[in-house]
Amino acid sequence: MNLRVLKRNIPFAATAVVCVLLYVFGAVQFYDENFFSLRVFINFFYDNAFLGIAAIGMTFVILSGGIDLSVGGVVGLVSVLLAILMENHGAPPVIAIPLVLLLGAGLGTVMGVFVHYFALPAFLVTLAGMFFARGMALVLQYESVPITKHVDSINSTLSLPLGSGLQLPSSALIYLGAFVLALWLAHFTRFGRNVYAVGGNEQSATLMGLPVARTRVGVYTLSGFCAALAGVTYSLYTSSGNPNAGMGLELDAIAAAVIGGTLLSGGVGYLAGTFVGVLIFGIIQTTIIFQGTLSSWWTKIVVGGLLLLFILLQKGIQAKKLRPKN
Amino acid sequence: MSDPTHLPLLQLRGISKSFPGVKALAEVDFTVRRGEVHALMGENGAGKSTLIKVLTGVYQRDGGSALFDAHDINPKTPQDAQRIGISTVYQEVNLIPHLSVAENICLGRQRSKFGFLNWREIRRRAEKAMARLGIAVDVAETVANCSIAIQQLVAIARALDIDAKLLILDEPTSSLDEKEVERLFGVMRKLKDEGLGIVFVTHFLDQVYAVSDRITVLRNGNFVGEYEAASLPRIELISKMMGKELSEADFKAADRKEHQRGETPLLHLENVGRRGSLKPLNLEIFEGEVLGLSGLLGSGRTETARLLFGVDQPDSGTTRLDGNPIKLKSPRQAMERKFGFCPEDRKTEAIIPNLSVRENIVLALQVNQGWMRYVSRAKQNELADKFIKALNIKTPHAEQPIRLLSGGNQQKVILARWLASHPRLLILDEPTRGIDVGAKLEIEKLVASLAGEGMAILFISSDLEEMVRNSHRVVVLRDRKKVCELQGGEISESAIMHAIAKAES
């Protein structure tokens, strides 16, 4: 039994091992520069909070057998809207933030409805969503503007002091909170289990009497919400409203989920894996920054290599595991 | 009327269901009592699956009444049906492969505690459900890692977990081995004793008699009758399913030409079989011969064809072509040896709907020649025109997309596809199903003349008359096993029916 559980977790275990190896490598290589410190560790989450939040939503979508390409676009739109609402119209954050979150969720719902009820490919529907959101963001504001009001107070209120002058910054806090909620949603609610079921075999899920429509629309709504939350986090992190925010973020999110062991075909995966996947992004980025001479774009190349490695690994495991015993 | 226990569990009266152009069910009655296993029998197109879909809310009935547990019912969705206590376990087990047995049993009905799913309760409930069936299985195991037999039982456990009163088993045994079938029967008997009504759909006659109390027979969407299993002889069951009274079923093809067989068979199967789909059998096909393959649906006819054509690979026995052993690993290799195969399911396995008649005809020939040697357009046109004329294919022109043709004409195009590649062996699986009488006769005529030219033809059909009329020799299959071989004068409808009916000795 224990052996079997281990086997089922090979993709996740491999991700975790790679993560630890990368971390140890960085810690040893840059020992004198304090790579191995709480401050740097916190930064892994701080710098990638918006990626992590978007990847949470993406993981649900992929688990359900779909894909959401609109994530980056929504981040840009939300970022711009937040700036306009708070700067130009003086809206207080307690109104502006829920409003943009609702907008993101609503966009997700609309896409989910198209995907489910019109049986359109998720790839195309969310591609349209991406163009719409990004275009809208650029129409509203063609370049980045600073947000001066409220941001500092939000960031200081939401941060968690950790003692010895360190603190968990607001975006990291939002990310970790979202992750814990997502774990609960995926593993301890009917909705979460239905997501796995729909992604595992939609026809079976229908015949088993599961609410397929509600689940699918729910998943895109959730992803839209996460994208919007990522947009809010981005704005808090950069203190700006940037129509180009989150360019290509959806692809990073997909990569993080897949590196974390989520199968693109749906039904199999772990949120914890995505979490580690995002962490790997952070470690690679930080290592490259510490290294100093390499361009930060090397992150992409390393991630590409890892991604390839992981899908090959999964393919191998799948081929072994899914052969029916008869 | 007030005491529901006196009523049968399920009472369907005069159920009708039409689809555009087809009357799928006409005034069908179906009654299931508490504590009985009721077999629903019928050949292809009899209406069994339509009836079950009406019962489980996949389709809505056009007419008739349905009384379940003393209440009028009209389920709109499978969920509706489940809610009132009608559960179905399909042939293709419908579970979520990557989730655990426990989760599959409880999915959608899990209970929560303080907003968290209670995983311990899920586990306990699943264990209880499996124990009720008398099956020991680790409920934490992933379903994909379980055998089909266990998956089937998990599906049944799930059905029972929703307090089903009526359990519909749609061909549950088609992928089980004998031991697994016995275990399933044990479970069915146990549930029957607990007062459940069980509807059992299967093609295996032995299994019907092994476990059923009553049998309802449908044919062409019509209700034929309801019988006590114990007092319905097999042969009568078969004649009712096939729609032939035994007295009139003596059609013999008097004018059939005797076939002069050569020395070595073109194709010779020795003990060729495949676990779970076909028991080892011997089969010889000679050049210029029409070999009929008869049997009920699910008896192994199509499975034989698939093995011959390399779609599936046998796991036992040897196949000889012209006396030399061969192993076919793919249809491609079969085509290289000049075999042709018109599959049963024309729509999904044969035609390429949006390609033109010409393109569909040239396909097999082009594959045989390899893509490097392109069949010239002039040659293509010539071929298409030749076959359109020769087979009397009704199409405005050769460039018409094949999907716009009628079924019979599509079938002729598929035939033309293979004829263009000059096969030595042509496998025809139900070539005349669903096509009109005129086209049917033309195809039969074509079969005879092709055999006359020396082609070997394996002819599979559910239509006994057609089988008798066209075959030089008939091999009868039952329950995935060859049961007898009839030659020349021995071939008659009643002989085939008796061979199908004969109980396992």
Chai-1 contact restraints between the chains, C-beta under 6 A:
chainA,res_idxA,chainB,res_idxB,connection_type,confidence,min_distance_angstrom,max_distance_angstrom,comment,restraint_id
A,F188,B,F116,contact,1.0,0.0,6.0,A-B,restraint_1
A,F188,B,L117,contact,1.0,0.0,6.0,A-B,restraint_2
A,R190,B,Q110,contact,1.0,0.0,6.0,A-B,restraint_3
A,A197,B,I96,contact,1.0,0.0,6.0,A-B,restraint_4
A,A197,B,L107,contact,1.0,0.0,6.0,A-B,restraint_5
A,G200,B,I96,contact,1.0,0.0,6.0,A-B,restraint_6
A,G200,B,P97,contact,1.0,0.0,6.0,A-B,restraint_7
A,G200,B,H98,contact,1.0,0.0,6.0,A-B,restraint_8
A,N201,B,I96,contact,1.0,0.0,6.0,A-B,restraint_9
A,S204,B,N94,contact,1.0,0.0,6.0,A-B,restraint_10
A,S204,B,L95,contact,1.0,0.0,6.0,A-B,restraint_11
A,S204,B,I96,contact,1.0,0.0,6.0,A-B,restraint_12
A,L207,B,P78,contact,1.0,0.0,6.0,A-B,restraint_13
A,L207,B,N94,contact,1.0,0.0,6.0,A-B,restraint_14
A,G209,B,P78,contact,1.0,0.0,6.0,A-B,restraint_15
A,G209,B,Q79,contact,1.0,0.0,6.0,A-B,restraint_16
A,G209,B,Q82,contact,1.0,0.0,6.0,A-B,restraint_17
A,G209,B,G108,contact,1.0,0.0,6.0,A-B,restraint_18
A,L210,B,G108,contact,1.0,0.0,6.0,A-B,restraint_19
A,G267,B,H98,contact,1.0,0.0,6.0,A-B,restraint_20
A,V268,B,H98,contact,1.0,0.0,6.0,A-B,restraint_21
A,K325,B,S147,contact,1.0,0.0,6.0,A-B,restraint_22
A,N326,B,S147,contact,1.0,0.0,6.0,A-B,restraint_23
